[in-house]
Amino acid sequence: MNDLPDEIKHITEGFIPLGVLLSRLAQKTHNQLLDEIAALAKMPAPAPAVNGNSGHAGASIDDTSHENLAKKTRLLNFVQEKHAEWVKAAVIAKWSRNAQSVSKLIDLVWLLRQQQDKYQNVIHAMASIRFSSTLARLPNPDLRTALQILSTGTAPWMPDFNYILPPPLTAKEQLQWIENLNTLLSIRLNLEDYDTLPYHFQNYTIDSGRVTFKVPGEFEVDLTIADEDLSKQYWFIDFRFDFTPAPSELSETLRMFLERKVNEVLEKEGLSGCYKFLHELVLTHKITEYVRQAFELSRGRWVDTLKVERLNRAMSIQYWVGRYPPEGPKSWIILGVNSGKKGSAFDDPKSTSYLTLRWFRDNKEVKDVEIPLNSTDISTEDLLNRVIGRHVAFILRSIYSKLKSNGRFTKREAGLALDIQEDDPTQSSLRMQLGHAYYLTVGISSTTGMFAMKPQSLMTWKGEQRLNWQSKDPIQDGLACLEGVRCHYVVDEINRRGRSTGWVVCKGPVKLDTVKEALGLRETGQLMWLKRRGWTDQWYIMVSLSMSGDKWFLLEVSSQPNGEARITSSAKLPLSSYVPNLEDKFFTNLTIFTAAMISHIIDLRTLHKRQIKHVTRDEINYSLPANMKVPSVFIRLSDILRQPQSDKSHKRAANWAHDFVEIMFRGIRNPATRPQILDRDGTVTNGTKGAGESTEPPKESLYAFLDARLKVSDPARFGLLKGHVERDVAFSRNLGIFALRLEAKVGSTVLDTLAHRLQAIDKLADCVDAIRRSDRDIHCEEITLTKVVVTYTDRKKSDGETTAQPNSNRWTATLELSPDRIKLSFERGNPQLRALDFFRALINSDLRCEKLPFYLSSTLPIHRALDSVEDAWADLAMNDRGRVEVFAAHLDWFNIHYTLPGLNRNPHALRRLTLQIRLRGRREDVEWELTREEPGPVKKPNDEFKQALDKVYNAEGKAWRSLVDSASSKTDHRVGDLIRAVDEAIRRLAMQSPTVLKPQPKGQALKSQAQAVYHKQMASGRPRPQPQTGQVVVLDD
């Protein structure tokens, strides 16, 4: 059709596809055929068929009964009607083959009719101008009459009626006439019509010759009389409306109508008829005014929301037209006139007709709500606001009552307020608390009936959409919708604010049924799972958001062999019953408290697994928030010090402290604050990287701090400790308390760390206590939990205090306190190195450090003397004049073996001497005893060695005491003098030995030489030389 000129418009409006037309016609024919069949089945059957008598064989085949003919007639009419329709359809189908030509014909016909209409319109417009110009034509002027009147003042041909004008009244006569009229009206109303005066005309005033009856809220009417006869009627003078909006003055047409009708009523029915007529007129006018304003509203601010219908003497206004779909509930009001008549036979004179309002809310009439009508101010909008205000109040009150019955509001865990303004629905609102300082305000638009939520956000917009477009009953769905908005807000706040503090929302690892069964929850609501960065994989926070109250749980989830997860432990977080303030402080406190609870649960579980008795007690913990408490754990010190790998049930008693250790949570540390250590190549590590480990960054972990405190029985025993023993161990002298700061990953126990620390303190306590109680000159130079550095001499403490020894005479020993054992080390050049293994065996035995100060100090002069002996025999051994061998059998037992050459240096005739230095108890004291102990049956043979020893034992001015065949000395430097004196005597015998050199066995020579050099270099701290293979030492005289 694109070949048409521009003047011809292609018509497509109203076209229906042929296929749609035929399908609709077929459907219509089928449906009507079914209806006809059903109707024919319901028609009465002929009488013979009803009775079951089919007639004899010779009867007529055609049934001419009335019923049969009616059925046939109806069926024939139906067929003819449908046949006509399908013939039309066939004609249309035939014409459809030339659809393009027919369409062009339609366009041409439309163009011709349009042109014809234009011609007709022009003709009608010209005729209208012709007819309207008739009134504009002026008649020809009567110049003759005008000239006569203007010149003479009269015109003889003008008619004259000869009226006699009454004399004009003076002002006094007019006033007197009005007063007489007022008097007549007063007499008539008070004496004649007092019993027939209508009840609503009781309020009247008489003035200016008229009586004014006032009906408040309706009208004012002025009446008067025209005769002194009291039986004559009143006459209408003026009428005014007593409400707004209303015309201030009556139009001439209305005035003439009222004057005629009121005078007729006054003549027939008197004042009562006048009241009824004007009263009904005013009611009708008020309804008309309501209708007028309603239509203005429907075309203005309330467009597409009102449906106004004018009835006979009433009106109907349906509001919130677009609120629900067409098949949904409707709400409307009907404003009409009630006659005011009651069912009783007695008529109340006060009763009269009045405007009445009927309210239908959601297709049901509301009869228990009184809606006042303002009789003096006619406002359809105010009327609608009063009705809609009560409708809004009903919806909000219903939602409020459903919310109020839930646990969150009955327990005052959240705020809920209802503000109702029945005359102003825009001010009615429902206020529900979502967060700590965040409230949701729900209102309903008075014009559209749509829900509106403030403040505006994505979640409130979704709530509005759900209530406005997806809900069929907002009262029933309002509870779930508002709870959904609250849950959405809480989830969004936790996700948004918690992310910055390390909390992340994760997928629930456990099924809902498992959660209900494990926690015993009747109402779960919406579940939210949280996890803190740094936690182990099995710990979660679950938040149950429901109307009964929000609950926070700390859950431990473990996987089963079948792949399903179950809750192994749970604890409800004692959060405040009020809505929490979801700020950084809340999540920080939540991190601290959950870390404390996890550590507490893990520690209790470990104690139960290890069968360690414990007691929990609620103590004030200032490290936790005020509303959160984690009890302290009290454990026996003896149970902790018990070695777990030992099979013995014996518990070691720690008499240096009370037998209870208190463990209290103190805080957490983020991984970012973990100390970093620089490697030699400059890379940063955390100090825990081992050889061959991956260089990938470790998984982020959260660390918990716990304090362990134990009170010592005697603080004076630890007088040598000063404040902080280590970075994480402190001791208070005034309180006598050890405080240990323990650190462990959240999710792991601190008991192993605590056991190691307490074992170290136990060892430290033994060491310090032993040093404190020792009478030897030994002092602590440095004390930590893992290392104790002491200096000592060979004197007793009293001597050491009175006589200060130089620093060069004080030796240093270091005790390294590890969890497994104690390691003792000496400085380079210490003469006691030969007995280092015995010292270490001593301090790792049951005696611990109890005897260590005594042996360090008392054996020092012996070892110093033994070093000097070895140094003195070094040259003699090189010259093969003898050798000495020193053996430390124990800390209190030393053997010295002398080997001197025999006559002519016969290797088979060597002279041997064995001396023992042992610690002996004597008279409640101990002394070193030096005696000769030879192998064999003869322990002390009488030979040259005995003579040499006797001379030493019985020497004059000696510092030792002779015991006939031995000598004893105090445990100080005098024992060294004794050893040196004996050695000097033996060396004299070696100097007197034969000097003839004879070859020695190669192995024996190398062994003697290497042994002497080894002892000498160990004493001086120099490295031991290694003899070369095949080396031969030749000794000269």
Helices and strands as residue ranges (DSSP letters): H 18-42, H 47-51, H 66-95, G 96-98, H 99-132, H 143-152, H 171-187, I 188-192, G 199-201, E 204-207, E 210-215, E 219-225, E 234-241, H 252-268, H 270-299, E 306-310, E 315-319, E 331-338, E 354-361, E 364-366, H 380-404, H 407-410, E 416-419, G 425-427, E 429-433, E 439-444, E 451-454, H 458-465, I 466-470, H 474-499, E 503-506, H 512-519, E 526-532, E 539-545, E 551-559, E 565-572, H 584-609, E 614-617, E 632-636, H 637-641, E 660-669, G 671-673, E 677-678, E 684-685, E 703-711, G 715-718, E 724-726, E 729-732, E 737-745, H 751-773, E 776-783, E 787-796, H 797-802, G 807-809, E 811-817, E 822-826, G 831-835, H 836-843, H 852-858, H 860-878, E 883-890, E 893-900, G 903-905, E 911-921, E 926-932, H 944-953, E 961-962, E 966-969, H 973-991, H 1002-1020
